[in-house]
Amino acid sequence: MTDFPSPAGVNERRGPLRPGQRVQLKDAKGRLNTITLTEGGQFHSYQGVLHHDDLIGGPDGVVARNSAGHEYQVLRPLISDFVLSMPRGATVVYPKDSGQIVQMADIFPGARVVEAGVGSGGLSISLLRAVGDAGELHSYERREEFADVARANVQTFFGGEHPAWQIHLGDAQEEMTAVHEPGSVDRVVLDMLAPWECLDAVATVLAPGGVWINYVATATQLSRVAEAIREDGRFTQTEASETMVRGWHLDGLAVRPDHRMVAHTGFLLVCRRLATGQEALALKKRSKVSEFKAVDVEAWQPADESRWTPQALGERPVTDKKARKAAREAASMEQKGARRHLADTDPEEGPAVAADPVDPADL
Ligand SMILES: C[S@@+](CC[C@H](N)C(=O)[O-])C[C@H]1O[C@@H](n2cnc3c(N)ncnc32)[C@H](O)[C@@H]1O
């Protein structure tokens, strides 16, 4: 267990740059590299060498020059930079969505939160920040290699183990009722293929008034989980949304939206747990705008569970080999951060760790 001052990760984010910390180097052409600072370390590019020692002990936000006079803007990665460049097995929740999840699920300091699956740990980082050191985040994951990736990524981000975090291996729908007393969890956050399979377990562990939020990639999953919640009757105030963020180009008088954007990542479905034995208040509608039967819903939602596969939903399957590779990369990045007082760059590791470019297809 690493010792760090409270709140967790604060030293990673402020003060002079220190060995073991990650910094982003952006050159005048906008090329980005992320390196882990080591005493005596060097960043080699096709144009010269930048010595880590020139940055260590200095402030964040400097413009540094390498041996050939080539300039770099040096900045500590923000949470969104980190999540989008960290090693990943499973697809991460995009920062615009994690921000919404924290807000819409009302994740508060000290909250007891259940999350599944943990994937690469992208969302776990935001949830841990929101619950703080005095909260509890219980993250359930069925694939051990993904849990390894997530553990290493979270430790790199916070500079050590986070006191509020526990990973539980196994199927969330089976494990969470064994771990938590009925009605003892404040919030449940699910990012998985078939969240409806967890409905009974979520209804059991969630406290009256507690919030359940689902992040799903397709409209068919959204509809399936919404219908399951409606039929179940133990939840109320079900609302669906998606979040679009459009960047703007700012250049003198050329002020306009960017030509390209990340148009789709996923949908959010949020609802609240009723107190035991309560029925949701039936809202009076002005007119009966829609009428449907179960057969209409089934027309686009196969009842056959075996047809809800990652491929059918347009997801790229992650092989065990790829997941193990991501786990090795995440562990190596975490160890670089932990080895704070290395005298020299390890020649076997090479001079620098380049950030993974973000593939929009992965988002
Ligand atoms: C899209 S990933 C989660 C990504 C994660 N939120 C992030 O930001 O890095 C979905 C994960 O859910 C896991 N999973 C799917 N069904 C599960 C279940 N019933 N119980 C536990 N984990 C599950 C998968 O193994 C996968 O790692």
The ligand as a Gaussian input file, in Angstrom:
#p B3LYP/6-31G(d) Opt

LIG

0 1
 C      -17.249000      -1.258000     -21.964000
 S      -16.414000      -2.069000     -20.714000
 C      -16.430000      -0.931000     -19.350000
 C      -15.492000       0.238000     -19.572000
 C      -15.282000       1.104000     -18.352000
 N      -16.502000       1.724000     -17.906000
 C      -14.214000       2.146000     -18.614000
 O      -14.539000       3.363000     -18.679000
 O      -13.034000       1.807000     -18.751000
 C      -17.573000      -3.278000     -20.201000
 C      -16.994000      -4.247000     -19.188000
 O      -18.059000      -4.917000     -18.530000
 C      -17.639000      -6.236000     -18.228000
 N      -18.874000      -6.981000     -17.973000
 C      -19.874000      -7.245000     -18.855000
 N      -20.883000      -7.869000     -18.233000
 C      -20.523000      -7.990000     -16.932000
 C      -21.162000      -8.534000     -15.781000
 N      -22.363000      -9.077000     -15.859000
 N      -20.512000      -8.480000     -14.594000
 C      -19.271000      -7.930000     -14.515000
 N      -18.631000      -7.402000     -15.565000
 C      -19.245000      -7.415000     -16.763000
 C      -16.836000      -6.625000     -19.467000
 O      -15.946000      -7.679000     -19.194000
 C      -16.111000      -5.316000     -19.785000
 O      -14.875000      -5.249000     -19.144000

